[in-house]
C-alpha cells in the first residue's frame, strides 16, 4: 500500500494542502447536509430540500473536478507518448 501524502493530490493537480482543503470542504458540507436530513426526519417541514440540493451541488463540483483531472492525465499521457 502506498502511503504517500502527495501521490493522489498530485494526480488531481493539487498540493497536499490544497487537496486537504477541498476534501474538508466536501466533508464539512456533507456533515451539515446530514445534520439537516436528521432534523428533517424529526421535523418534516424543516430543511425540505437541503439534503438533495447539497448532494446535487457537490455532484456537480465533483464531476467538474474529475473531468479536469482526467484531462490533465490525458494531456500528461499524450505528452509522454509524443516524447517516448
Backbone as XML, in Angstrom:
<?xml version="1.0"?>
<chain id="A" units="angstrom">
  <residue number="1" name="UNK">
    <atom name="N" x="0.852" y="-1.183" z="0.000"/>
    <atom name="CA" x="0.000" y="0.000" z="0.000"/>
    <atom name="C" x="0.894" y="1.242" z="0.000"/>
  </residue>
  <residue number="2" name="UNK">
    <atom name="N" x="0.607" y="2.174" z="-0.880"/>
    <atom name="CA" x="1.380" y="3.412" z="-0.983"/>
    <atom name="C" x="0.789" y="4.439" z="-0.023"/>
  </residue>
  <residue number="3" name="UNK">
    <atom name="N" x="1.552" y="4.835" z="0.976"/>
    <atom name="CA" x="1.077" y="5.793" z="1.973"/>
    <atom name="C" x="1.576" y="7.205" z="1.702"/>
  </residue>
  <residue number="4" name="UNK">
    <atom name="N" x="1.945" y="7.481" z="0.467"/>
    <atom name="CA" x="2.429" y="8.800" z="0.098"/>
    <atom name="C" x="1.349" y="9.848" z="0.325"/>
  </residue>
  <residue number="5" name="UNK">
    <atom name="N" x="1.730" y="10.946" z="0.951"/>
    <atom name="CA" x="0.791" y="12.042" z="1.185"/>
    <atom name="C" x="0.622" y="12.928" z="-0.044"/>
  </residue>
  <residue number="6" name="UNK">
    <atom name="N" x="1.428" y="12.707" z="-1.062"/>
    <atom name="CA" x="1.365" y="13.596" z="-2.224"/>
    <atom name="C" x="0.958" y="12.900" z="-3.525"/>
  </residue>
  <residue number="7" name="UNK">
    <atom name="N" x="1.007" y="11.556" z="-3.576"/>
    <atom name="CA" x="0.722" y="10.849" z="-4.830"/>
    <atom name="C" x="-0.668" y="11.179" z="-5.360"/>
  </residue>
  <residue number="8" name="UNK">
    <atom name="N" x="-1.710" y="10.967" z="-4.552"/>
    <atom name="CA" x="-3.069" y="11.241" z="-5.034"/>
    <atom name="C" x="-3.301" y="12.735" z="-5.279"/>
  </residue>
  <residue number="9" name="UNK">
    <atom name="N" x="-2.938" y="13.624" z="-4.342"/>
    <atom name="CA" x="-3.140" y="15.052" z="-4.650"/>
    <atom name="C" x="-2.480" y="15.476" z="-5.959"/>
  </residue>
  <residue number="10" name="UNK">
    <atom name="N" x="-1.272" y="15.001" z="-6.211"/>
    <atom name="CA" x="-0.598" y="15.347" z="-7.465"/>
    <atom name="C" x="-1.342" y="14.800" z="-8.664"/>
  </residue>
  <residue number="11" name="UNK">
    <atom name="N" x="-1.967" y="13.634" z="-8.496"/>
    <atom name="CA" x="-2.677" y="13.027" z="-9.623"/>
    <atom name="C" x="-3.904" y="13.838" z="-10.033"/>
  </residue>
  <residue number="12" name="UNK">
    <atom name="N" x="-4.391" y="14.689" z="-9.142"/>
    <atom name="CA" x="-5.526" y="15.556" z="-9.476"/>
    <atom name="C" x="-5.093" y="17.022" z="-9.575"/>
  </residue>
  <residue number="13" name="UNK">
    <atom name="N" x="-3.775" y="17.239" z="-9.664"/>
    <atom name="CA" x="-3.253" y="18.582" z="-9.907"/>
    <atom name="C" x="-3.279" y="19.510" z="-8.704"/>
  </residue>
  <residue number="14" name="UNK">
    <atom name="N" x="-3.124" y="18.955" z="-7.507"/>
    <atom name="CA" x="-3.169" y="19.777" z="-6.294"/>
    <atom name="C" x="-1.987" y="19.468" z="-5.391"/>
  </residue>
  <residue number="15" name="UNK">
    <atom name="N" x="-1.675" y="20.422" z="-4.538"/>
    <atom name="CA" x="-0.706" y="20.164" z="-3.481"/>
    <atom name="C" x="-1.437" y="19.423" z="-2.357"/>
  </residue>
  <residue number="16" name="UNK">
    <atom name="N" x="-0.687" y="18.927" z="-1.389"/>
    <atom name="CA" x="-1.293" y="18.250" z="-0.245"/>
    <atom name="C" x="-2.273" y="19.183" z="0.472"/>
  </residue>
  <residue number="17" name="UNK">
    <atom name="N" x="-1.838" y="20.425" z="0.731"/>
    <atom name="CA" x="-2.687" y="21.388" z="1.431"/>
    <atom name="C" x="-3.945" y="21.744" z="0.648"/>
  </residue>
  <residue number="18" name="UNK">
    <atom name="N" x="-3.799" y="21.938" z="-0.659"/>
    <atom name="CA" x="-4.971" y="22.243" z="-1.487"/>
    <atom name="C" x="-5.971" y="21.084" z="-1.462"/>
  </residue>
  <residue number="19" name="UNK">
    <atom name="N" x="-5.437" y="19.876" z="-1.572"/>
    <atom name="CA" x="-6.309" y="18.705" z="-1.584"/>
    <atom name="C" x="-7.019" y="18.541" z="-0.235"/>
  </residue>
  <residue number="20" name="UNK">
    <atom name="N" x="-6.305" y="18.788" z="0.836"/>
    <atom name="CA" x="-6.918" y="18.696" z="2.155"/>
    <atom name="C" x="-8.048" y="19.716" z="2.279"/>
  </residue>
  <residue number="21" name="UNK">
    <atom name="N" x="-7.838" y="20.929" z="1.799"/>
    <atom name="CA" x="-8.872" y="21.953" z="1.851"/>
    <atom name="C" x="-10.111" y="21.564" z="1.068"/>
  </residue>
  <residue number="22" name="UNK">
    <atom name="N" x="-9.905" y="21.016" z="-0.117"/>
    <atom name="CA" x="-11.048" y="20.591" z="-0.942"/>
    <atom name="C" x="-11.779" y="19.435" z="-0.265"/>
  </residue>
  <residue number="23" name="UNK">
    <atom name="N" x="-11.026" y="18.450" z="0.220"/>
    <atom name="CA" x="-11.644" y="17.292" z="0.874"/>
    <atom name="C" x="-12.422" y="17.723" z="2.118"/>
  </residue>
  <residue number="24" name="UNK">
    <atom name="N" x="-11.842" y="18.620" z="2.899"/>
    <atom name="CA" x="-12.538" y="19.102" z="4.100"/>
    <atom name="C" x="-13.784" y="19.897" z="3.721"/>
  </residue>
  <residue number="25" name="UNK">
    <atom name="N" x="-13.705" y="20.640" z="2.633"/>
    <atom name="CA" x="-14.864" y="21.392" z="2.165"/>
    <atom name="C" x="-16.016" y="20.444" z="1.844"/>
  </residue>
  <residue number="26" name="UNK">
    <atom name="N" x="-15.708" y="19.362" z="1.138"/>
    <atom name="CA" x="-16.726" y="18.359" z="0.840"/>
    <atom name="C" x="-17.222" y="17.715" z="2.138"/>
  </residue>
  <residue number="27" name="UNK">
    <atom name="N" x="-16.300" y="17.340" z="2.997"/>
    <atom name="CA" x="-16.654" y="16.640" z="4.230"/>
    <atom name="C" x="-17.553" y="17.453" z="5.147"/>
  </residue>
  <residue number="28" name="UNK">
    <atom name="N" x="-17.177" y="18.717" z="5.390"/>
    <atom name="CA" x="-17.987" y="19.551" z="6.277"/>
    <atom name="C" x="-19.344" y="19.871" z="5.659"/>
  </residue>
  <residue number="29" name="UNK">
    <atom name="N" x="-19.371" y="20.022" z="4.336"/>
    <atom name="CA" x="-20.649" y="20.249" z="3.652"/>
    <atom name="C" x="-21.551" y="19.029" z="3.815"/>
  </residue>
  <residue number="30" name="UNK">
    <atom name="N" x="-20.984" y="17.838" z="3.685"/>
    <atom name="CA" x="-21.761" y="16.615" z="3.854"/>
    <atom name="C" x="-22.241" y="16.450" z="5.298"/>
  </residue>
  <residue number="31" name="UNK">
    <atom name="N" x="-21.406" y="16.805" z="6.255"/>
    <atom name="CA" x="-21.828" y="16.734" z="7.661"/>
    <atom name="C" x="-23.017" y="17.660" z="7.891"/>
  </residue>
  <residue number="32" name="UNK">
    <atom name="N" x="-22.929" y="18.879" z="7.369"/>
    <atom name="CA" x="-24.037" y="19.831" z="7.516"/>
    <atom name="C" x="-25.314" y="19.316" z="6.870"/>
  </residue>
  <residue number="33" name="UNK">
    <atom name="N" x="-25.184" y="18.753" z="5.665"/>
    <atom name="CA" x="-26.356" y="18.216" z="4.977"/>
    <atom name="C" x="-26.924" y="17.024" z="5.739"/>
  </residue>
  <residue number="34" name="UNK">
    <atom name="N" x="-26.054" y="16.205" z="6.278"/>
    <atom name="CA" x="-26.505" y="15.054" z="7.062"/>
    <atom name="C" x="-27.274" y="15.474" z="8.306"/>
  </residue>
  <residue number="35" name="UNK">
    <atom name="N" x="-26.771" y="16.501" z="8.978"/>
    <atom name="CA" x="-27.479" y="17.013" z="10.154"/>
    <atom name="C" x="-28.840" y="17.579" z="9.753"/>
  </residue>
  <residue number="36" name="UNK">
    <atom name="N" x="-28.870" y="18.294" z="8.629"/>
    <atom name="CA" x="-30.143" y="18.836" z="8.144"/>
    <atom name="C" x="-31.124" y="17.703" z="7.844"/>
  </residue>
  <residue number="37" name="UNK">
    <atom name="N" x="-30.637" y="16.598" z="7.279"/>
    <atom name="CA" x="-31.509" y="15.457" z="6.991"/>
    <atom name="C" x="-32.044" y="14.826" z="8.280"/>
  </residue>
  <residue number="38" name="UNK">
    <atom name="N" x="-31.192" y="14.743" z="9.297"/>
    <atom name="CA" x="-31.649" y="14.188" z="10.574"/>
    <atom name="C" x="-32.735" y="15.061" z="11.195"/>
  </residue>
  <residue number="39" name="UNK">
    <atom name="N" x="-32.543" y="16.369" z="11.158"/>
    <atom name="CA" x="-33.555" y="17.285" z="11.677"/>
    <atom name="C" x="-34.830" y="17.160" z="10.843"/>
  </residue>
  <residue number="40" name="UNK">
    <atom name="N" x="-34.672" y="17.086" z="9.534"/>
    <atom name="CA" x="-35.826" y="16.951" z="8.643"/>
    <atom name="C" x="-36.646" y="15.697" z="8.980"/>
  </residue>
  <residue number="41" name="UNK">
    <atom name="N" x="-35.961" y="14.623" z="9.354"/>
    <atom name="CA" x="-36.668" y="13.402" z="9.735"/>
    <atom name="C" x="-37.583" y="13.620" z="10.931"/>
  </residue>
  <residue number="42" name="UNK">
    <atom name="N" x="-37.142" y="14.458" z="11.871"/>
    <atom name="CA" x="-37.956" y="14.764" z="13.048"/>
    <atom name="C" x="-38.992" y="15.843" z="12.760"/>
  </residue>
  <residue number="43" name="UNK">
    <atom name="N" x="-38.587" y="16.819" z="11.975"/>
    <atom name="CA" x="-39.434" y="17.976" z="11.669"/>
    <atom name="C" x="-39.555" y="18.098" z="10.152"/>
  </residue>
  <residue number="44" name="UNK">
    <atom name="N" x="-40.492" y="17.395" z="9.542"/>
    <atom name="CA" x="-40.572" y="17.311" z="8.081"/>
    <atom name="C" x="-40.696" y="18.657" z="7.366"/>
  </residue>
  <residue number="45" name="UNK">
    <atom name="N" x="-41.116" y="19.680" z="8.054"/>
    <atom name="CA" x="-41.248" y="20.999" z="7.439"/>
    <atom name="C" x="-39.920" y="21.746" z="7.398"/>
  </residue>
  <residue number="46" name="UNK">
    <atom name="N" x="-38.917" y="21.240" z="8.098"/>
    <atom name="CA" x="-37.611" y="21.906" z="8.157"/>
    <atom name="C" x="-36.658" y="21.275" z="7.133"/>
  </residue>
  <residue number="47" name="UNK">
    <atom name="N" x="-35.869" y="22.093" z="6.494"/>
    <atom name="CA" x="-34.810" y="21.624" z="5.582"/>
    <atom name="C" x="-35.362" y="20.676" z="4.513"/>
  </residue>
  <residue number="48" name="UNK">
    <atom name="N" x="-36.472" y="21.040" z="3.898"/>
    <atom name="CA" x="-37.148" y="20.156" z="2.952"/>
    <atom name="C" x="-36.290" y="19.794" z="1.749"/>
  </residue>
  <residue number="49" name="UNK">
    <atom name="N" x="-35.435" y="20.680" z="1.310"/>
    <atom name="CA" x="-34.646" y="20.409" z="0.107"/>
    <atom name="C" x="-33.133" y="20.519" z="0.345"/>
  </residue>
  <residue number="50" name="UNK">
    <atom name="N" x="-32.739" y="20.714" z="1.568"/>
    <atom name="CA" x="-31.320" y="20.932" z="1.866"/>
    <atom name="C" x="-30.456" y="19.743" z="1.459"/>
  </residue>
  <residue number="51" name="UNK">
    <atom name="N" x="-30.845" y="18.553" z="1.835"/>
    <atom name="CA" x="-30.042" y="17.365" z="1.511"/>
    <atom name="C" x="-29.904" y="17.146" z="0.023"/>
  </residue>
  <residue number="52" name="UNK">
    <atom name="N" x="-31.027" y="17.157" z="-0.691"/>
    <atom name="CA" x="-30.974" y="16.893" z="-2.134"/>
    <atom name="C" x="-30.237" y="17.990" z="-2.888"/>
  </residue>
  <residue number="53" name="UNK">
    <atom name="N" x="-30.446" y="19.249" z="-2.501"/>
    <atom name="CA" x="-29.735" y="20.349" z="-3.172"/>
    <atom name="C" x="-28.233" y="20.250" z="-2.919"/>
  </residue>
  <residue number="54" name="UNK">
    <atom name="N" x="-27.872" y="19.882" z="-1.705"/>
    <atom name="CA" x="-26.450" y="19.771" z="-1.374"/>
    <atom name="C" x="-25.795" y="18.644" z="-2.160"/>
  </residue>
  <residue number="55" name="UNK">
    <atom name="N" x="-26.467" y="17.508" z="-2.245"/>
    <atom name="CA" x="-25.917" y="16.370" z="-2.995"/>
    <atom name="C" x="-25.744" y="16.736" z="-4.457"/>
  </residue>
  <residue number="56" name="UNK">
    <atom name="N" x="-26.733" y="17.395" z="-5.046"/>
    <atom name="CA" x="-26.617" y="17.803" z="-6.460"/>
    <atom name="C" x="-25.463" y="18.786" z="-6.648"/>
  </residue>
  <residue number="57" name="UNK">
    <atom name="N" x="-25.344" y="19.757" z="-5.759"/>
    <atom name="CA" x="-24.275" y="20.754" z="-5.869"/>
    <atom name="C" x="-22.899" y="20.095" z="-5.743"/>
  </residue>
  <residue number="58" name="UNK">
    <atom name="N" x="-22.754" y="19.187" z="-4.772"/>
    <atom name="CA" x="-21.469" y="18.503" z="-4.605"/>
    <atom name="C" x="-21.182" y="17.579" z="-5.791"/>
  </residue>
  <residue number="59" name="UNK">
    <atom name="N" x="-22.203" y="16.935" z="-6.325"/>
    <atom name="CA" x="-22.008" y="16.089" z="-7.502"/>
    <atom name="C" x="-21.511" y="16.919" z="-8.683"/>
  </residue>
  <residue number="60" name="UNK">
    <atom name="N" x="-22.095" y="18.099" z="-8.883"/>
    <atom name="CA" x="-21.640" y="18.982" z="-9.964"/>
    <atom name="C" x="-20.181" y="19.377" z="-9.757"/>
  </residue>
  <residue number="61" name="UNK">
    <atom name="N" x="-19.826" y="19.735" z="-8.513"/>
    <atom name="CA" x="-18.435" y="20.101" z="-8.217"/>
    <atom name="C" x="-17.495" y="18.940" z="-8.467"/>
  </residue>
  <residue number="62" name="UNK">
    <atom name="N" x="-17.869" y="17.771" z="-7.989"/>
    <atom name="CA" x="-17.001" y="16.610" z="-8.124"/>
    <atom name="C" x="-16.872" y="16.182" z="-9.585"/>
  </residue>
  <residue number="63" name="UNK">
    <atom name="N" x="-17.966" y="16.212" z="-10.320"/>
    <atom name="CA" x="-17.925" y="15.852" z="-11.737"/>
    <atom name="C" x="-16.998" y="16.780" z="-12.507"/>
  </residue>
  <residue number="64" name="UNK">
    <atom name="N" x="-17.070" y="18.070" z="-12.209"/>
    <atom name="CA" x="-16.206" y="19.048" z="-12.862"/>
    <atom name="C" x="-14.739" y="18.795" z="-12.514"/>
  </residue>
  <residue number="65" name="UNK">
    <atom name="N" x="-14.470" y="18.512" z="-11.240"/>
    <atom name="CA" x="-13.097" y="18.257" z="-10.800"/>
    <atom name="C" x="-12.553" y="16.986" z="-11.455"/>
  </residue>
  <residue number="66" name="UNK">
    <atom name="N" x="-13.390" y="15.956" z="-11.556"/>
    <atom name="CA" x="-12.957" y="14.699" z="-12.182"/>
    <atom name="C" x="-12.639" y="14.912" z="-13.657"/>
  </residue>
  <residue number="67" name="UNK">
    <atom name="N" x="-13.477" y="15.674" z="-14.331"/>
    <atom name="CA" x="-13.235" y="15.952" z="-15.744"/>
    <atom name="C" x="-11.923" y="16.700" z="-15.933"/>
  </residue>
  <residue number="68" name="UNK">
    <atom name="N" x="-11.641" y="17.660" z="-15.056"/>
    <atom name="CA" x="-10.378" y="18.407" z="-15.139"/>
    <atom name="C" x="-9.193" y="17.491" z="-14.884"/>
  </residue>
  <residue number="69" name="UNK">
    <atom name="N" x="-9.299" y="16.633" z="-13.864"/>
    <atom name="CA" x="-8.205" y="15.716" z="-13.547"/>
    <atom name="C" x="-7.988" y="14.729" z="-14.691"/>
  </residue>
  <residue number="70" name="UNK">
    <atom name="N" x="-9.077" y="14.223" z="-15.283"/>
    <atom name="CA" x="-8.955" y="13.305" z="-16.418"/>
    <atom name="C" x="-8.269" y="13.984" z="-17.604"/>
  </residue>
  <residue number="71" name="UNK">
    <atom name="N" x="-8.617" y="15.241" z="-17.840"/>
    <atom name="CA" x="-8.000" y="15.986" z="-18.940"/>
    <atom name="C" x="-6.510" y="16.185" z="-18.686"/>
  </residue>
  <residue number="72" name="UNK">
    <atom name="N" x="-6.144" y="16.511" z="-17.436"/>
    <atom name="CA" x="-4.730" y="16.686" z="-17.107"/>
    <atom name="C" x="-3.975" y="15.377" z="-17.295"/>
  </residue>
  <residue number="73" name="UNK">
    <atom name="N" x="-4.588" y="14.275" z="-16.866"/>
    <atom name="CA" x="-3.950" y="12.975" z="-17.003"/>
    <atom name="C" x="-3.777" y="12.614" z="-18.478"/>
  </residue>
  <residue number="74" name="UNK">
    <atom name="N" x="-4.793" y="12.879" z="-19.274"/>
    <atom name="CA" x="-4.712" y="12.598" z="-20.710"/>
    <atom name="C" x="-3.630" y="13.448" z="-21.368"/>
  </residue>
  <residue number="75" name="UNK">
    <atom name="N" x="-3.549" y="14.732" z="-20.986"/>
    <atom name="CA" x="-2.507" y="15.606" z="-21.532"/>
    <atom name="C" x="-1.126" y="15.094" z="-21.159"/>
  </residue>
  <residue number="76" name="UNK">
    <atom name="N" x="-0.965" y="14.677" z="-19.898"/>
    <atom name="CA" x="0.333" y="14.175" z="-19.452"/>
    <atom name="C" x="0.681" y="12.887" z="-20.193"/>
  </residue>
  <residue number="77" name="UNK">
    <atom name="N" x="-0.287" y="12.009" z="-20.364"/>
    <atom name="CA" x="-0.050" y="10.744" z="-21.066"/>
    <atom name="C" x="0.261" y="11.008" z="-22.541"/>
  </residue>
  <residue number="78" name="UNK">
    <atom name="N" x="-0.457" y="11.927" z="-23.158"/>
    <atom name="CA" x="-0.222" y="12.261" z="-24.558"/>
    <atom name="C" x="1.192" y="12.820" z="-24.725"/>
  </residue>
  <residue number="79" name="UNK">
    <atom name="N" x="1.619" y="13.671" z="-23.773"/>
    <atom name="CA" x="2.962" y="14.229" z="-23.838"/>
    <atom name="C" x="4.029" y="13.159" z="-23.738"/>
  </residue>
  <residue number="80" name="UNK">
    <atom name="N" x="3.807" y="12.156" z="-22.878"/>
    <atom name="CA" x="4.745" y="11.057" z="-22.746"/>
    <atom name="C" x="4.789" y="10.229" z="-24.030"/>
  </residue>
  <residue number="81" name="UNK">
    <atom name="N" x="3.628" y="10.030" z="-24.649"/>
    <atom name="CA" x="3.547" y="9.241" z="-25.873"/>
    <atom name="C" x="4.292" y="9.939" z="-27.003"/>
  </residue>
  <residue number="82" name="UNK">
    <atom name="N" x="4.129" y="11.252" z="-27.105"/>
    <atom name="CA" x="4.783" y="12.027" z="-28.169"/>
    <atom name="C" x="6.299" y="12.032" z="-27.954"/>
  </residue>
  <residue number="83" name="UNK">
    <atom name="N" x="6.730" y="12.207" z="-26.699"/>
    <atom name="CA" x="8.168" y="12.249" z="-26.408"/>
    <atom name="C" x="8.807" y="10.870" z="-26.502"/>
  </residue>
  <residue number="84" name="UNK">
    <atom name="N" x="8.025" y="9.828" z="-26.099"/>
    <atom name="CA" x="8.540" y="8.459" z="-25.983"/>
    <atom name="C" x="8.873" y="7.873" z="-27.272"/>
  </residue>
</chain>
